[in-house]
Amino acid sequence: MTDEPDRHELAAGPAYRFDVDRREFIATLGGLVVVLAAGPAGSQESGRRGDGDGMPDDVASWLHVAEDGSVTVYTGKVEVGQDIRTSLAQSVAEELRAPLASISLVMGDTDRTPFDMGTFGSRTTPIMAPHLRRMAATAREALVDLAADGWSVERGSLSVADGRVGHDASGRSAGFGELARGRKLVRRAVDDVRLRAAKDWKVAGDSVPKVNAREVVTGRHRYTSDLSRPGMYHGRMLRPPATGAKLVSLDAAAARGLPDVFVVHDGDLVGVAAPTALQAARVVQSLRAEWKTEPAPSDGGVFEYLRKTPPDPGEGRRRPGAPHRAGSLEDGLAAASSRLAATYTVAYVAHAPLEPRAALAEWTDGKLTVWTGTQRPFGVRAELAEAFRLAEDQVRVIVPDTGSCYGGKHTGEAAIEAARLARAARRPVKLVWTREEEFSFAYSRPGGVIDVLSGARQDGTLTAWEFHNWNCGAAAIRTPYEVPNQVVEFHPARSPLRQGSYRGLAATANHFAREVHLDEVARSVGVDPLELRRRNLKDARLRAVLDAAAERFAWSGWRSAEGRGHGIAAGVEKGSYVATAAEVAVDRRGAVKVLRLAAAFECGAIVNPDHLLNQVEGNLVMGLGGALFEAVRFEHGRITSDRFSRYRVPRFSDAPVLDVVLLDRKDLPSAGAGETPIVAVAPAVANAIFDATGVRLRSLPLAPQGVPLGTS
């Protein structure tokens, strides 16, 4: 388990090199000047980073106290619907001892915020939040020192609360803004600054409302697609008919002579900038292009293709890792009374974000500014700098709050396209992808094939485990269950479609294969699936969520009534733990209805219970789509599921009763929650379908056309 992104699954992009500076940093914190003899320090302007996760240790990079006591926090993280704006504000308010209402965040602006790798991998809560807490605590201690020096009192006699430092003995009190004004202090940022334990939290740990909820619900909040600039034009791109198609010729005669219309042709890239979005779309339709396509597989034969087709030698991001081996697989199989072999497949899945890719680009005096929705503002800045041969300090990327990503907006295609059109038109250009473009030209969650071979004794104790994954990725590929004899391996393949990160990465595929296979093992030896898991577990945290989910679900084993079934699955990824139990109904035609999902989730100390509950419930509903019917369909490189009428996502009518148990472990560090709750949905539903029908489904999606009754 790791908080690092799965390198096999990040969408292809430029490689990056980072510098490290060791120097003293002198910065202004409101009126307070802090001189820090920092370790490796980062630069907000250049994006250079220090040690660890590249986060500078100077307080002024992260936090500013104004003279009125308001506090501005700077972070390269972005808001994509997970509401880290609120949880990070809670973390700062907790340690600074300031009112939550006084905290505001500047996020995802490469000119104003410290370098950040990106908002992915459930890293914000376990990594960014503690770092901001440390910065806030350092600032708090500096303010206490200012008060102690100014009042000539012992610092131990001072208290800090509600944005003020007080001295009870004399009755003196001063706000943070008053203390900071005109004062100087030399202060080293230290790792061991005193932080408040989770059990003593006053602001963090509570379900405070979303900090900008009113703007969101009233429509005042602005996303990239809502923005405009003076003199702005609109852009539209000419898209190829299939993945990998090359432009042979272009006839733009119909666009010649049109007033205020610009056509850009650069290699395979063709686009139009015009005064209105409708005009840009009509001009693109008038262009006549000839494309050359290469032979490509269709979705019907893709799994065999992935097995047989290794990646190109230059595709370094998808090199196989060394297989994990333990014990002797042969000995483990020999000791087993039950041996099972099965193959599981996982379809490509689209991200289908609420807000399609969008970017607004503007050139001013040779400097490029782009507003765009992305999870990696500094990564997109590097892509833009490379595309236009600019120094990175000549490129600014600003990320407005974005209407969902799910791992699908790592790359900067829309930003580069808008910037090229803006340079040609010599004015700002906004480009918003259509829904068809989003489905057809964005990257997808990798499809793949997984082979599992297992051995178990009659009591359900696992003796052997062999697990091979083709193409999906290596996230959560290792089993959390105790098996003395193992071989586990990831095999990269040449994908016929663009593929990249998706919520949970490959953990969804690997948990699906593993947890369905465990249900098959349980059936083969006649042991209750919950009990079989418990017998093979030493991880107390995973056992705790299993027990909590089973209790909430009132787990009673296999089939409860004709046409109804129960299933259970569990998993661990990125430091958090989940177990999900499902109840399904399958009618005589094979139509599946998920009636209830009971999930137990544990991610250490909970920062905001209500918002965590939202994350878990969102994962559960999203997981139903991939479990039951979501799949990218394609023929010879052409996406055929190119709109919502051809690509079904969960609807209100699909939503089951959701019963979520949150285990608050205040004795453990907080982990992220944006991904892990999704991983147990598909296997729990698959196991429940078998319980209801006796039909074992081993491919995702499980039942896009219903369960084929009468098969096994």
C-alpha positions in Angstrom: 0.0 0.0 0.0 1.3 3.4 -1.0 0.2 6.9 -1.5 2.3 7.2 -4.6 0.4 7.1 -7.9 0.5 3.9 -9.8 3.1 4.7 -12.5 1.6 2.1 -14.8 -1.7 4.0 -14.9 -0.8 7.6 -15.2 -1.7 8.8 -18.7 1.4 9.4 -20.8 2.9 12.9 -20.5 6.3 14.6 -20.5 8.9 13.5 -18.0 9.8 16.1 -15.4 13.1 17.0 -13.7 13.1 18.8 -10.4 15.8 21.1 -8.9 16.6 21.4 -5.2 17.7 24.6 -3.5 19.2 24.8 0.0 19.1 28.3 1.2 17.7 30.7 3.8 14.3 32.0 3.0 13.2 35.5 4.0 9.4 36.1 3.6 6.7 38.3 4.8 3.7 36.8 6.8 1.3 39.7 6.9 3.4 42.3 8.7 5.5 39.5 10.2 8.8 38.8 8.5 10.0 35.2 9.1 13.5 34.2 8.2 13.7 30.4 7.9 16.9 28.4 7.6 15.0 25.9 5.7 16.0 22.5 4.3 15.3 22.0 0.6 13.0 24.9 -0.3 10.7 25.1 -3.3 10.0 28.1 -5.5 6.4 29.2 -6.2 7.5 30.8 -9.4 9.6 28.0 -10.9 7.8 25.1 -9.4 11.0 23.7 -8.0 10.6 21.5 -5.1 12.3 20.5 -1.9 12.6 17.1 -0.3 9.8 14.6 0.3 6.8 15.5 -1.7 8.3 18.8 -2.9 6.7 21.0 -0.3 8.8 24.0 0.9 9.2 24.6 4.6 8.8 28.4 4.6 5.6 29.5 6.2 5.1 32.4 3.8 4.7 30.0 0.8 1.7 28.6 2.5 0.0 31.1 4.8 -0.5 34.9 5.0 -2.0 36.8 7.9 -3.5 40.1 6.9 -3.7 43.1 9.2 -7.4 42.5 9.7 -6.7 39.0 11.0 -7.9 37.2 7.9 -5.8 34.2 6.8 -5.0 33.2 3.3 -3.7 29.6 2.7 -2.0 28.7 -0.5 -1.9 25.1 -1.9 -1.3 23.6 -5.4 -4.1 21.1 -4.7 -7.3 21.6 -6.6 -11.0 21.3 -5.8 -12.8 18.8 -8.0 -15.9 18.1 -5.9 -14.2 16.3 -3.0 -14.4 19.5 -0.8 -10.8 19.6 0.3 -11.3 23.4 0.5 -13.3 22.8 3.6 -11.2 20.1 5.2 -7.9 21.9 4.6 -9.4 25.1 6.1 -10.4 23.1 9.1 -6.8 21.7 9.5 -5.3 25.2 9.4 -7.9 26.7 11.7 -7.3 23.8 14.2 -3.6 24.5 14.6 -3.6 28.3 14.1 -6.4 28.6 16.7 -8.2 30.9 14.3 -11.9 31.0 13.5 -12.8 28.9 10.5 -14.5 31.8 8.9 -11.3 33.7 8.8 -9.5 31.1 6.6 -9.7 31.3 2.8 -7.7 29.2 0.3 -6.0 30.0 -3.0 -5.7 26.7 -4.8 -4.1 25.4 -8.0 -2.5 28.6 -9.3 1.1 28.0 -10.5 2.1 31.7 -10.0 0.8 31.9 -6.4 0.9 28.4 -4.9 3.9 26.1 -4.1 4.7 23.3 -6.4 2.5 20.3 -6.1 2.6 17.0 -8.0 -1.2 17.0 -8.4 -4.5 16.1 -6.8 -4.5 12.4 -7.1 -3.8 9.2 -5.2 -5.8 10.2 -2.1 -2.7 12.3 -1.0 -4.4 15.5 0.2 -5.6 14.4 3.6 -2.5 12.2 4.6 0.2 14.6 3.2 -1.0 18.1 2.4 -3.2 18.5 5.5 -0.5 17.6 8.0 1.9 19.9 6.2 -0.5 22.8 6.4 -1.1 22.0 10.1 2.6 22.2 10.7 2.9 25.5 8.9 -0.1 26.9 10.9 1.3 25.7 14.2 4.7 27.3 13.3 2.9 30.6 12.6 1.0 30.3 15.8 4.1 29.9 17.9 5.7 32.9 16.1 2.7 35.0 17.0 2.9 33.9 20.6 6.6 34.9 20.7 5.7 38.3 19.3 3.1 38.8 22.1 5.5 37.6 24.8 8.3 39.9 23.6 6.0 42.9 23.2 4.3 42.5 26.6 7.5 41.3 28.4 5.8 38.2 29.8 6.6 34.5 29.9 5.2 32.8 26.7 3.9 30.0 28.9 1.5 32.4 30.4 -0.2 33.2 27.1 -3.1 31.5 25.5 -4.3 31.3 21.9 -7.9 31.1 20.8 -10.2 32.5 18.1 -7.5 34.3 16.3 -6.2 36.1 19.3 -3.3 35.8 21.8 -4.3 36.6 25.4 -2.6 37.1 28.8 -5.0 36.3 31.5 -3.0 37.9 34.4 -2.9 41.3 32.8 -6.1 41.1 30.8 -4.2 41.9 27.6 -5.4 40.5 24.3 -4.3 41.1 20.6 -5.5 39.7 17.3 -3.2 38.0 14.9 -3.3 40.9 12.6 -2.3 43.4 15.3 0.6 41.3 16.4 1.9 40.7 12.9 1.9 44.4 11.9 5.4 45.8 11.6 7.1 43.0 13.5 10.1 40.9 12.5 11.1 37.5 13.7 13.8 35.0 12.8 12.2 31.5 13.0 13.2 28.1 11.8 10.5 25.8 10.6 10.8 22.6 12.6 9.2 19.2 12.1 8.5 18.7 15.8 6.2 21.7 16.3 3.4 20.8 18.7 0.2 19.7 17.0 -3.1 19.0 18.6 -3.9 15.2 18.9 -7.0 14.1 17.0 -8.8 13.2 20.2 -8.5 16.9 21.2 -9.6 18.5 17.9 -12.0 21.4 18.2 -12.5 22.4 14.6 -11.3 19.3 12.6 -13.3 16.2 13.3 -16.6 18.1 13.1 -19.1 18.1 10.2 -18.7 21.8 9.5 -20.6 22.9 6.3 -19.0 23.4 2.9 -17.2 26.7 3.2 -18.5 28.1 -0.2 -21.8 26.2 -0.2 -24.0 29.2 -0.9 -22.0 30.2 -4.0 -22.3 26.7 -5.3 -26.0 26.2 -4.8 -26.9 29.6 -6.0 -24.9 29.3 -9.2 -22.5 32.2 -8.4 -19.6 29.8 -8.3 -17.7 29.8 -11.6 -16.1 26.9 -13.4 -13.8 27.0 -16.4 -16.7 26.7 -18.8 -18.3 29.8 -17.2 -15.3 32.1 -17.6 -14.9 34.9 -20.1 -12.3 37.5 -21.0 -12.6 40.8 -22.9 -12.5 40.1 -26.6 -12.7 36.4 -26.1 -13.2 34.0 -29.1 -14.5 30.4 -29.0 -12.6 27.4 -30.2 -13.4 24.1 -31.7 -11.2 21.3 -32.9 -11.4 19.0 -35.9 -11.2 15.4 -34.6 -9.9 12.3 -36.3 -12.4 9.5 -37.0 -10.5 6.9 -34.9 -7.7 6.5 -32.4 -4.3 7.0 -34.0 -5.6 8.3 -37.3 -3.2 10.6 -39.2 -4.2 13.6 -41.3 -3.4 13.1 -45.0 -4.9 16.3 -46.4 -7.0 19.3 -45.4 -9.3 21.4 -47.6 -10.2 24.6 -45.7 -11.5 26.5 -48.7 -15.0 27.0 -47.2 -13.4 28.9 -44.3 -11.3 31.3 -46.4 -12.6 34.8 -46.5 -14.9 34.4 -43.5 -14.5 37.5 -41.3 -12.9 37.1 -37.9 -12.4 33.4 -38.3 -9.0 31.7 -37.7 -8.1 28.2 -38.9 -5.0 26.6 -37.3 -3.4 23.6 -39.0 -0.3 22.1 -37.3 0.4 18.5 -38.2 -2.6 16.4 -37.2 -4.0 19.3 -35.1 -6.7 21.4 -36.8 -8.8 23.9 -35.0 -10.9 27.0 -35.5 -11.3 30.2 -33.5 -14.4 32.4 -34.1 -16.5 35.0 -32.3 -19.1 32.5 -31.2 -19.1 28.8 -30.3 -21.8 28.1 -32.9 -19.8 29.8 -35.6 -16.6 27.8 -34.7 -18.6 24.6 -34.8 -20.0 25.3 -38.2 -16.7 26.3 -39.6 -15.2 23.0 -38.4 -18.0 21.1 -40.0 -17.2 22.8 -43.3 -13.6 21.6 -43.3 -12.8 18.6 -45.6 -10.2 16.3 -44.2 -8.7 13.0 -45.4 -7.4 10.7 -42.7 -5.3 7.5 -42.7 -6.3 4.9 -40.1 -4.4 1.9 -38.9 -5.8 -1.6 -38.2 -7.0 -1.8 -34.6 -9.0 -4.3 -32.6 -12.6 -4.0 -31.5 -13.9 -4.4 -28.0 -15.1 -8.0 -28.8 -11.6 -9.3 -29.1 -9.7 -6.9 -26.9 -8.9 -9.3 -24.1 -7.1 -11.8 -26.2 -5.3 -8.9 -27.9 -4.1 -7.6 -24.5 -2.8 -11.1 -23.6 -0.8 -11.4 -26.7 0.4 -7.9 -27.4 3.3 -6.5 -25.2 3.8 -2.7 -25.0 6.1 -0.9 -27.5 9.7 -0.9 -26.2 9.6 2.9 -25.8 6.5 2.8 -23.5 8.6 3.0 -20.4 5.7 4.0 -18.1 4.3 0.5 -18.3 7.2 -1.7 -17.6 6.4 -4.8 -15.6 7.6 -4.9 -12.0 9.3 -7.9 -10.5 6.7 -10.6 -9.6 6.0 -11.0 -5.9 6.9 -14.6 -4.8 6.6 -16.3 -1.5 7.0 -19.9 -0.6 6.4 -22.6 -3.2 3.3 -22.5 -5.3 3.7 -26.2 -6.1 3.8 -27.1 -2.4 0.8 -24.9 -1.7 -1.3 -26.6 -4.4 -0.2 -30.0 -3.3 -1.4 -29.2 0.2 -4.8 -28.0 -1.0 -8.0 -30.1 -1.0 -9.6 -27.6 -3.4 -7.9 -26.0 -6.4 -9.6 -23.4 -8.5 -8.6 -21.6 -11.7 -10.6 -18.8 -13.2 -10.2 -15.8 -15.6 -11.7 -12.4 -15.0 -12.0 -9.5 -17.4 -12.5 -5.8 -17.0 -13.8 -3.4 -19.7 -12.5 0.0 -20.5 -14.5 2.6 -18.6 -15.0 6.3 -19.4 -14.7 8.9 -16.7 -17.9 10.7 -17.8 -17.2 13.9 -15.7 -19.9 16.4 -15.1 -17.8 19.1 -16.7 -16.1 18.1 -20.0 -12.5 19.4 -20.5 -12.4 23.1 -20.9 -9.7 25.8 -21.1 -9.4 29.5 -21.6 -6.0 30.7 -22.9 -4.7 34.2 -23.2 -1.3 35.5 -24.4 0.0 38.8 -23.0 3.5 40.2 -23.8 4.8 36.7 -24.6 3.4 35.2 -21.4 0.7 32.5 -21.5 -2.1 32.2 -19.0 -4.5 29.3 -19.1 -7.5 28.7 -16.9 -8.4 25.0 -17.1 -9.8 22.1 -15.1 -6.9 19.7 -14.3 -5.6 17.6 -11.4 -2.0 18.6 -12.2 -1.7 22.4 -12.7 2.1 22.3 -12.5 2.2 19.3 -14.9 0.0 21.0 -17.4 2.3 24.1 -17.1 5.2 21.9 -18.0 3.3 20.5 -21.0 2.4 24.0 -22.2 6.0 25.2 -21.8 7.3 22.3 -23.8 4.6 22.7 -26.5 5.4 26.4 -27.1 9.1 26.3 -26.2 8.7 28.7 -23.3 10.4 28.9 -19.9 8.0 27.7 -17.2 8.0 31.1 -15.6 6.4 32.4 -18.8 3.4 30.1 -18.3 0.7 30.4 -15.7 -2.0 27.8 -15.1 -5.0 28.6 -12.9 -7.4 25.9 -12.0 -10.9 27.1 -11.1 -12.9 24.6 -9.1 -13.6 21.7 -11.5 -16.7 19.6 -12.1 -15.2 16.2 -11.3 -12.2 14.4 -12.7 -12.0 10.9 -11.2 -8.4 10.6 -12.4 -9.4 11.7 -16.0 -7.9 15.2 -16.1 -4.1 14.6 -15.6 -3.2 15.8 -19.0 -3.5 19.2 -20.7 -4.9 18.6 -24.2 -7.6 21.2 -23.9 -5.1 23.8 -22.5 -2.7 23.2 -25.4 -5.4 23.4 -28.0 -6.9 26.6 -26.6 -3.4 28.2 -26.3 -2.6 27.4 -30.0 -5.9 28.9 -31.1 -5.4 32.0 -28.9 -1.9 32.5 -30.3 -3.3 32.4 -33.9 -6.2 34.7 -33.1 -4.2 37.0 -31.0 -6.9 37.2 -28.5 -8.3 35.0 -25.6 -9.9 31.8 -26.8 -12.1 29.5 -24.7 -12.4 25.8 -25.8 -15.0 23.5 -24.2 -15.0 19.9 -25.4 -18.3 18.5 -26.4 -19.7 15.4 -24.6 -18.9 13.4 -27.7 -15.3 14.6 -27.6 -15.0 13.8 -24.0 -16.2 10.2 -24.6 -14.2 9.6 -27.8 -10.8 11.4 -27.2 -10.2 11.4 -23.5 -8.3 8.5 -22.0 -10.2 5.6 -20.3 -9.7 3.3 -17.3 -7.6 0.4 -18.6 -9.4 -2.8 -19.6 -7.7 -6.0 -18.8 -7.5 -9.7 -18.1 -6.7 -11.4 -14.7 -6.0 -15.1 -14.2 -6.2 -16.5 -10.7 -5.2 -20.0 -9.5 -5.8 -20.9 -5.8 -5.5 -23.7 -3.4 -7.4 -24.1 -0.1 -7.8 -26.7 2.6 -11.3 -28.0 3.4 -11.6 -25.5 6.3 -11.1 -22.6 3.9 -7.5 -21.9 4.8 -5.7 -20.7 1.7 -2.5 -22.6 0.8 -1.7 -21.2 -2.7 -2.3 -18.0 -4.7 -1.3 -17.2 -8.2 -2.5 -13.9 -9.7 -1.6 -12.5 -13.1 -2.9 -9.1 -14.4 -2.6 -8.1 -18.0 -2.9 -4.3 -18.6 -5.1 -3.1 -15.8 -2.2 -2.1 -13.5 -0.5 -3.0 -10.3 -2.5 -1.0 -7.7 -3.6 -3.3 -4.9 -2.4 -6.3 -6.8 -1.0 -8.0 -3.6 -3.5 -9.9 -1.5 -4.1 -8.7 2.0 -5.0 -12.2 3.0 -2.4 -14.6 4.6 -1.3 -17.1 1.9 2.1 -18.8 2.5 2.7 -19.7 -1.2 2.2 -16.9 -3.7 3.1 -15.6 -7.2 1.6 -12.2 -8.1 2.6 -10.4 -11.3 1.5 -7.5 -13.5 2.0 -7.8 -17.3 1.8 -4.5 -19.3 0.2 -4.7 -22.7 -0.2 -2.4 -25.7 -3.6 -0.8 -25.3 -5.7 -0.1 -28.4 -7.2 2.9 -26.7 -5.7 5.8 -24.7 -5.8 4.8 -21.1 -4.8 6.4 -17.8 -5.7 7.0 -14.2 -9.2 6.3 -12.9 -10.7 6.4 -9.4 -9.0 3.7 -7.5 -6.6 2.9 -10.4 -6.3 -0.8 -10.9 -7.4 -1.5 -7.4 -11.0 -1.9 -8.7 -10.0 -4.6 -11.2 -7.7 -6.4 -8.8 -10.2 -6.4 -5.9 -12.9 -7.6 -8.3 -10.9 -10.7 -9.4 -9.6 -11.4 -5.9 -12.9 -11.0 -4.0 -15.0 -12.9 -6.5 -12.4 -15.7 -6.6 -12.6 -15.9 -2.8 -16.3 -16.3 -3.0 -15.7 -19.2 -5.4 -13.3 -20.8 -3.0 -15.8 -20.4 -0.2 -18.4 -22.2 -2.3 -16.1 -25.0 -3.2 -15.3 -25.9 0.4 -18.7 -25.0 1.9 -17.5 -22.2 4.2 -19.4 -19.0 4.7 -17.7 -16.2 2.6 -17.4 -13.9 5.6 -15.9 -16.6 7.7 -13.4 -17.7 5.0 -12.1 -14.2 4.8 -11.8 -13.9 8.6 -9.9 -17.2 8.8 -7.3 -15.9 6.3 -6.8 -12.5 7.9 -4.2 -11.1 10.3 -4.9 -7.4 9.4 -7.0 -6.2 12.4 -8.2 -3.1 10.5 -9.5 -5.1 7.5 -11.2 -7.5 9.9 -12.8 -4.6 11.7 -14.5 -3.2 8.6 -15.6 -6.7 7.6 -17.2 -7.3 10.9 -18.8 -3.8 11.0 -20.2 -4.2 7.5 -21.5 -7.7 8.3 -23.2 -6.4 11.5 -24.8 -3.5 9.8 -26.0 -5.7 6.9 -27.2 -8.4 9.3 -25.1 -10.9 7.4 -26.6 -14.4 7.6 -24.7 -16.3 4.9 -26.0 -17.4 1.6 -29.3 -17.0 -0.2 -32.2 -15.7 1.8 -35.1 -16.0 -0.7 -35.6 -17.0 -4.3 -34.4 -14.4 -6.8 -32.5 -12.6 -4.0 -28.9 -12.9 -3.0 -26.3 -11.6 -0.7 -22.6 -10.9 -1.4 -19.7 -9.5 0.5 -16.2 -8.2 -0.4 -13.5 -6.2 1.3 -10.3 -4.4 0.5 -7.5 -2.1 1.4 -5.8 0.6 -0.7 -3.9 3.8 0.0 -4.0 3.3 3.7 -7.8 3.0 4.1 -10.0 0.0 4.5 -13.5 -0.9 3.2 -15.9 -3.8 3.3 -19.2 -3.8 1.4 -22.2 -6.2 1.6 -24.7 -6.2 -1.2 -28.3 -7.4 -1.6 -29.6 -7.9 -5.1 -32.8 -9.0 -6.7 -32.8 -10.7 -10.1 -36.1 -11.2 -11.9 -37.1 -14.0 -14.3 -35.8 -12.1 -17.3 -32.4 -11.6 -15.6 -32.8 -7.9 -14.8 -30.6 -7.0 -11.8 -31.7 -4.5 -9.1 -29.2 -3.7 -6.3 -31.5 -3.3 -3.3 -29.0 -2.4 -0.6 -25.3 -1.7 0.0 -23.9 -1.7 3.5 -20.3 -0.5 3.7 -17.9 0.0 6.5 -15.0 2.4 5.9 -12.0 3.3 8.0 -9.4 5.9 7.1 -7.9 6.8 10.4 -9.0 10.0 12.2 -11.9 11.6 10.4 -11.6 15.3 9.6 -15.2 16.0 8.5 -17.7 13.1 9.0 -20.5 14.5 6.7 -18.1 15.1 3.8 -16.5 11.8 4.3 -19.9 10.2 4.2 -20.5 12.0 0.9 -17.3 10.6 -0.5 -18.2 7.0 0.5 -21.7 7.2 -0.9 -20.5 8.8 -4.1 -18.0 5.9 -4.5 -20.7 3.3 -3.9 -23.0 4.8 -6.6 -20.2 5.3 -9.1 -19.0 1.7 -8.4 -22.5 0.4 -9.4 -21.9 1.8 -13.0 -18.7 -0.1 -13.5 -20.2 -3.2 -11.8 -23.3 -3.5 -13.9 -23.2 -1.7 -17.2 -20.5 0.8 -17.9 -18.1 -0.1 -20.8 -16.4 1.8 -23.6 -17.4 0.2 -26.8 -15.2 0.5 -29.9 -14.8 -0.8 -33.4 -11.4 -0.7 -35.1 -10.3 2.2 -33.0 -13.5 4.2 -33.3 -15.5 4.8 -30.1 -19.1 3.9 -30.5 -20.3 4.7 -27.0 -19.8 8.4 -27.6 -22.7 9.9 -25.7 -24.8 9.3 -22.6 -27.5 7.7 -24.7 -24.9 5.0 -25.7 -23.0 4.9 -22.4 -25.1 4.3 -19.4 -24.0 5.7 -16.0 -26.0 5.1 -12.8 -29.4 6.8 -12.6 -31.5 7.7 -9.6 -33.6 4.6 -10.3 -30.4 2.5 -9.9 -29.5 3.9 -6.5 -30.0 1.3 -3.7 -30.4 1.9 0.0 -27.0 3.0 1.2 -26.0 2.2 4.8 -22.5 3.4 5.6 -20.6 2.8 8.9 -17.6 5.2 9.4 -15.0 3.9 11.8 -13.3 6.9 13.4 -9.8 5.9 14.5 -8.5 8.9 16.3 -5.4 7.0 17.3 -4.3 6.7 13.6 -3.2 9.3 11.1 -5.9 10.4 8.6 -5.8 8.7 5.2 -7.5 9.7 2.0 -11.1 8.6 1.1 -11.7 9.6 -2.5 -10.9 6.2 -4.0 -10.9 3.2 -1.8 -14.6 2.9 -1.1 -15.3 2.0 -4.8 -13.2 -1.1 -4.8 -15.5 -3.6 -3.1 -18.7 -2.7 -4.9 -18.4 -4.8 -8.0 -17.3 -8.0 -6.3 -20.0 -7.7 -3.6 -22.6 -7.3 -6.3 -21.1 -10.2 -8.4 -21.2 -12.5 -5.4 -24.8 -11.5 -4.6 -25.9 -12.2 -8.2 -24.4 -15.7 -7.9 -26.1 -16.2 -4.6 -29.4 -15.2 -6.2 -29.1 -17.1 -9.5 -26.3 -19.6 -9.4 -24.7 -17.9 -12.4 -21.1 -16.9 -11.9 -20.2 -13.7 -13.8 -16.5 -13.0 -14.1 -16.5 -10.0 -16.5 -17.1 -6.3 -15.8 -19.6 -5.0 -16.5 -21.6 -7.9 -15.0 -25.0 -7.5 -16.6 -25.3 -4.8 -19.2 -28.2 -6.8 -20.8 -29.2 -8.6 -17.6 -28.0 -12.0 -16.2 -28.0 -14.8 -18.8 -30.1 -17.2 -16.7 -29.5 -20.9 -17.4 -25.7 -20.5 -17.6 -23.0 -21.1 -15.0 
